[in-house]
Amino acid sequence: MTEAERAEQIMRFIYALRSKGVTDLAVLRAMERIDRGVFVRGIFAERAYEDTPLPIGCGQTISQPSVVALMTEALEVTPRDKVLEVGTGSGYQAAILSQLARRVYTVERHRALIATARAAFAALDLHNITAMAADGSFGLPEQAPFDRIIVTAAAEDPPGPLLAQLRPGGIMVVPVGQSDTVQHLIKVRKLENGYDYEELRPVRFVPLLEGMATD
């Protein structure tokens, strides 16, 4: 691909994000800087810049870019923030967050996915991401509290252990739903005396599962 073709591909990519409602310039710049092609391999590589989810192995998918961007926008990440991501998957969401936050911790129950995500982070020279194999349903208490928490798998309710690891004033974005057909993206803001919940949009994610995967 020539430089001109690459530039046109990125321009179309950013235009597609804007057309889906992404307006935050910092998020758009992060989406422009991080090459999604690094996270999509094999027969799907040529579709890396389509606004569609794609298989990545272990029965998981890389989310469509517009959903990644809209979830990131909802987090309201600042350069001082320490962020927890539950569900590393391909590593694409964590890479986007690394452009906006001070530090990103990301956990994944599939060890094979953590290995490939770490390789992608190294290829992109990203040094503010800590990726580990762990049961994300319990969060990462040893690093809590977090300024922001993002969950890339659907829970029946916003998980209590994760809410407990969110600092007052912090934000969590999580898909919530009891089936894979009816899910909504929820934004939770932790207040001094409770939580404020905002329903953002319908989504479709794999379920949040407890325990480490065996594959």
Residue pairs with C-beta under 8 A, 6 or more apart in sequence:
1 9
9 49
10 32
10 49
12 49
13 31
13 32
13 36
13 49
13 65
14 28
14 31
14 32
16 51
16 65
16 66
17 28
17 31
17 51
17 65
17 66
17 69
18 28
20 51
20 66
20 69
20 70
21 66
21 70
22 28
22 31
22 66
22 69
22 70
22 73
23 73
24 72
24 73
26 100
27 69
27 72
27 73
27 96
27 100
28 69
29 99
30 72
30 96
30 97
30 99
30 100
31 65
31 68
31 69
31 96
33 99
34 92
34 95
34 96
34 99
34 124
35 48
35 124
36 48
36 49
36 62
36 65
36 92
37 45
37 48
37 49
38 120
38 123
38 124
39 48
39 56
39 62
39 90
39 91
39 92
39 95
39 117
39 120
40 47
40 48
40 54
40 56
40 62
40 90
41 56
44 54
44 55
47 54
48 54
49 65
51 64
51 65
51 66
52 64
53 61
53 62
53 63
53 64
53 67
54 61
54 62
55 61
56 62
56 89
56 90
56 113
56 116
57 112
57 113
57 116
58 110
58 112
58 113
58 213
58 215
59 206
59 215
60 89
60 90
60 110
60 113
60 206
61 89
61 206
62 89
62 90
62 92
63 71
63 89
63 92
63 93
63 152
63 205
67 203
68 92
68 93
68 96
69 96
70 185
70 200
70 201
71 93
71 150
71 152
71 173
71 185
72 93
72 96
72 97
72 100
72 150
74 171
74 173
74 185
74 187
74 200
75 83
75 97
75 148
75 150
75 171
75 173
76 148
76 171
77 83
77 97
77 100
77 101
77 148
78 100
78 101
78 147
79 100
79 101
79 102
80 102
80 147
81 100
81 101
81 102
81 103
81 147
81 148
82 101
82 102
82 103
82 105
82 143
82 146
82 147
82 148
83 97
83 101
83 103
83 104
83 105
83 146
83 147
83 148
83 149
83 150
84 105
84 106
84 107
84 139
84 140
84 143
84 146
84 148
84 149
84 150
84 162
84 165
85 93
85 94
85 97
85 104
85 105
85 106
85 107
85 149
85 150
85 151
85 152
86 106
86 107
86 136
86 137
86 139
86 149
86 150
86 151
86 152
86 153
86 162
86 208
87 107
87 108
87 136
87 151
87 152
87 153
87 208
88 94
88 106
88 107
88 108
88 113
88 114
88 117
88 131
89 108
89 113
89 117
89 152
90 113
90 116
90 117
90 120
91 106
91 113
91 116
91 117
91 118
91 120
91 121
91 129
91 131
93 106
93 150
93 152
94 104
94 106
94 117
94 121
94 129
94 131
95 120
95 121
95 124
95 126
95 129
97 104
97 150
98 104
98 121
98 126
98 128
98 129
101 128
101 147
101 148
102 128
103 128
103 130
104 128
104 129
104 130
105 129
105 130
105 132
105 140
105 143
105 146
106 117
106 129
106 130
106 131
106 132
107 131
107 132
107 133
107 134
107 135
107 136
107 139
107 140
108 114
108 117
108 131
108 132
108 133
108 134
108 136
109 133
109 134
109 135
109 136
109 209
109 211
109 212
109 213
110 133
110 213
110 215
111 133
111 212
111 213
112 215
114 131
114 132
114 133
117 131
118 131
121 129
121 131
133 212
134 140
134 212
135 210
135 211
135 212
136 151
136 153
136 208
137 155
137 159
137 161
137 208
137 209
137 210
138 161
138 210
139 149
139 159
139 161
139 162
139 164
139 165
140 146
140 165
141 161
141 165
144 164
144 165
145 165
145 166
145 167
145 170
146 165
146 166
146 167
146 170
147 167
147 170
147 171
148 170
148 171
148 172
149 162
149 165
149 166
149 170
149 171
149 172
149 173
149 174
150 172
150 173
150 174
151 159
151 162
151 172
151 173
151 174
151 175
151 208
152 175
152 205
153 175
153 205
153 206
153 207
153 208
153 209
154 174
154 175
154 176
154 177
154 180
154 183
154 203
154 205
154 206
154 207
154 208
155 174
155 175
155 176
155 207
155 208
156 176
156 177
156 178
157 176
158 172
158 174
158 176
158 186
158 188
158 195
158 197
159 174
159 208
162 172
162 174
163 172
163 188
163 190
163 195
166 172
166 188
166 190
167 190
168 190
168 191
168 192
169 189
169 190
169 191
170 189
170 190
171 187
171 188
171 189
171 190
172 187
172 188
172 190
173 185
173 186
173 187
173 188
173 200
174 185
174 186
174 188
175 183
175 184
175 185
175 186
175 203
175 205
176 183
176 184
176 185
176 186
177 183
177 184
180 204
180 205
180 206
180 207
181 204
182 202
183 202
183 203
183 204
183 205
184 199
184 200
184 201
184 202
184 203
185 199
185 200
185 201
185 202
185 203
186 197
186 198
186 199
186 200
187 197
187 198
187 199
187 200
188 195
188 196
188 197
188 198
189 195
189 196
189 198
